[in-house]
């Protein structure tokens, strides 16, 4: 099992706002729907839904937005599977009840479009393109502060780059250099200094023999990549 890794890698980001000014916050969730990941296997869909529900109840405040994107072979051009706003408080004793009902309704919609009746074809699920999520995050930052949650094994796997093929022949130093190079290549597309990013690795009890030997290197790559980008990253198993 991967141990939880909490990295304080960031440069401090100061927001010039008055005490009375409300800061807009967007909670962006990216769910890997590709066939090669374990996101859709066993009880992982149930675990993901529970994580999202807990986030909506405990982290997302009234008036804040949650937006969910898929990760697959066409991540760059994919639209969100949905966008929801937690209702504004009215300042009375019914606020908590209204929020719980709103979250219940939102979860039903998310489960339906993400798992039960997903429109994503097997062809689109055939490979994994992770890097385009940063373009989407940059666009979302125009709406306010963005907090990111990713459910994925974080294995870039397409015709341009395959972590499985690359990492098996690379050592730690080479992987860190590759991460820095990949960040520099995309630095104009990335604006995540000080952004909180939570990554949950989906898995099964049996594991996966195809990626067993490289998962530690996957950690090394993304830790180095986000260090270059100045983000706060927390990596954990999906449980």
C-alpha positions in Angstrom: 0.0 0.0 0.0 1.2 3.5 -0.7 1.8 5.5 2.4 0.2 8.9 2.6 2.5 11.6 1.5 2.0 15.1 2.7 4.2 17.6 0.9 4.4 21.2 1.7 6.1 22.3 -1.5 4.5 25.6 -2.1 5.4 29.2 -2.3 3.0 31.2 -0.1 0.2 32.8 -2.1 -1.2 36.0 -0.6 -4.7 37.1 -1.5 -5.4 40.8 -1.1 -9.0 40.6 0.2 -10.8 42.5 3.0 -12.1 40.6 6.0 -15.7 41.0 4.8 -15.0 40.0 1.2 -16.1 36.4 0.3 -13.5 34.4 -1.6 -15.0 32.3 -4.3 -13.9 28.7 -4.3 -14.2 26.0 -6.9 -13.8 22.3 -6.0 -12.6 20.6 -9.1 -12.7 16.8 -9.2 -11.1 14.7 -11.9 -12.1 11.0 -12.2 -10.0 8.6 -14.3 -12.4 6.6 -16.4 -9.9 4.7 -18.5 -10.0 0.9 -18.7 -6.4 0.5 -17.5 -7.0 2.1 -14.1 -8.9 0.5 -11.2 -11.3 3.4 -10.7 -14.2 1.4 -12.1 -13.3 -2.0 -10.6 -14.6 -3.8 -7.5 -16.1 -1.3 -5.0 -14.0 1.7 -6.0 -17.0 3.5 -7.5 -18.7 3.2 -4.1 -15.6 4.6 -2.4 -15.3 7.5 -4.8 -19.0 8.4 -4.3 -18.5 8.3 -0.5 -15.4 10.6 -0.8 -17.3 13.1 -2.9 -20.3 13.0 -0.6 -18.1 13.6 2.4 -16.4 16.5 0.6 -19.8 18.1 -0.2 -21.0 17.8 3.4 -17.8 18.8 5.2 -15.5 20.9 2.9 -17.8 22.6 0.4 -19.4 25.7 1.9 -22.6 27.4 0.9 -22.4 29.1 -2.4 -19.3 27.2 -3.5 -19.1 25.2 -6.7 -18.2 21.6 -7.4 -17.2 20.6 -11.0 -16.3 17.1 -12.1 -14.3 16.2 -15.2 -13.4 12.8 -16.7 -9.9 11.7 -17.4 -9.5 9.5 -20.5 -7.9 9.5 -24.0 -9.5 12.9 -24.9 -9.2 14.7 -21.6 -8.2 18.0 -23.2 -11.4 18.4 -25.2 -13.8 16.7 -22.6 -16.5 18.8 -21.0 -17.4 18.4 -17.4 -19.8 15.6 -16.5 -21.5 18.2 -14.3 -21.3 21.3 -12.2 -23.2 21.9 -9.0 -23.4 24.7 -6.4 -24.1 24.1 -2.7 -27.1 26.4 -1.9 -26.5 29.7 -0.1 -27.4 29.8 3.5 -30.5 31.7 4.5 -29.3 32.2 8.1 -32.0 30.2 9.7 -32.2 26.8 11.4 -33.1 25.1 8.1 -29.7 25.7 6.5 -28.2 22.4 7.6 -31.3 20.4 6.5 -31.4 22.1 3.1 -27.7 21.4 2.5 -28.0 17.7 3.3 -30.9 17.4 0.9 -29.1 19.3 -1.8 -26.0 17.1 -1.3 -28.2 14.0 -1.5 -29.7 15.2 -4.8 -26.2 16.0 -6.2 -24.8 12.6 -5.3 -27.7 10.9 -7.2 -26.8 12.9 -10.3 -23.1 12.3 -10.0 -23.5 8.5 -9.5 -25.8 8.3 -12.5 -23.6 10.2 -15.0 -20.3 9.0 -13.7 -21.0 5.3 -13.2 -24.5 4.1 -13.8 -25.2 5.6 -17.2 -21.8 6.9 -18.3 -21.8 8.2 -22.0 -18.0 7.5 -22.3 -17.3 4.8 -24.8 -14.7 2.0 -24.5 -12.8 3.6 -27.4 -12.4 6.8 -25.4 -11.4 4.8 -22.4 -8.6 3.1 -24.3 -5.8 5.4 -23.1 -5.0 8.0 -20.4 -4.1 11.6 -20.9 -3.5 13.3 -17.5 -1.6 16.5 -18.4 -4.5 18.3 -19.9 -6.2 18.7 -16.5 -3.8 21.5 -15.8 -5.2 23.6 -18.7 -8.7 23.1 -17.2 -7.5 24.1 -13.7 -6.0 27.3 -15.1 -9.3 28.2 -16.7 -11.2 27.4 -13.5 -8.8 29.7 -11.6 -10.6 32.6 -13.3 -13.6 31.8 -11.1 -11.8 31.9 -7.8 -9.5 29.7 -5.7 -9.4 26.1 -7.0 -9.0 23.0 -4.8 -8.3 19.8 -6.7 -9.2 16.2 -6.1 -8.0 13.5 -8.5 -9.1 9.8 -8.5 -6.5 8.1 -10.7 -3.4 5.9 -10.7 -1.8 8.9 -12.4 -0.3 6.8 -15.2 0.1 8.8 -18.3 -0.5 6.2 -21.0 -1.0 7.3 -24.6 0.9 7.4 -28.0 2.9 10.5 -26.8 4.0 9.1 -23.4 3.7 5.9 -21.5 4.9 5.9 -17.9 4.8 2.1 -17.9 7.2 1.9 -20.8 9.4 4.7 -19.7 9.8 4.2 -15.9 10.8 0.5 -16.0 14.2 1.6 -17.4 14.7 4.8 -15.5 16.2 5.5 -12.1 15.1 8.0 -9.5 17.4 10.8 -10.7 16.2 10.4 -14.3 12.6 10.4 -13.3 13.0 13.7 -11.4 14.7 15.2 -14.4 11.9 14.0 -16.6 9.4 15.6 -14.2 11.2 18.9 -14.3 11.4 18.8 -18.1 7.7 18.0 -18.4 6.8 20.9 -16.1 9.0 23.4 -18.0 7.4 22.2 -21.2 4.0 23.1 -19.9 4.8 25.9 -17.4 2.8 28.5 -19.4 -0.3 26.2 -19.2 0.0 25.6 -15.4 -1.0 28.0 -12.7 -1.2 26.0 -9.4 1.2 27.8 -7.0 -0.3 27.2 -3.6 -3.1 25.1 -4.9 -4.2 22.1 -2.7 -4.2 18.9 -4.7 -5.4 15.6 -3.3 -4.7 12.4 -5.3 -6.3 9.1 -4.5 -4.9 6.0 -6.1 -7.6 3.4 -6.8 -6.5 -0.2 -6.5 -7.8 -3.8 -5.9 -6.8 -6.3 -3.2 -4.8 -8.3 -5.8 -2.9 -5.3 -7.1 -1.7 -5.1 -10.7 1.4 -7.0 -11.9 1.8 -4.7 -14.9 2.5 -1.7 -12.7 3.7 -3.2 -9.5 7.4 -2.3 -10.1 6.8 1.3 -11.2 4.3 2.7 -8.8 7.0 4.1 -6.5 8.4 5.8 -9.5 5.0 7.3 -10.3 5.1 8.9 -6.8 8.6 10.2 -7.5 7.5 11.8 -10.8 4.5 13.6 -9.5 6.2 14.7 -6.3 8.9 16.3 -8.4 6.5 17.7 -10.9 4.3 19.4 -8.3 7.4 20.7 -6.5 8.3 22.5 -9.7 4.8 23.8 -9.9 4.7 25.0 -6.3 1.6 23.1 -5.3 0.5 21.4 -2.1 0.1 17.7 -2.8 -1.4 14.9 -0.7 -1.2 11.4 -2.2 -3.0 8.4 -0.7 -4.7 5.1 -1.5 -8.4 5.3 -2.2 -10.0 3.7 0.9 
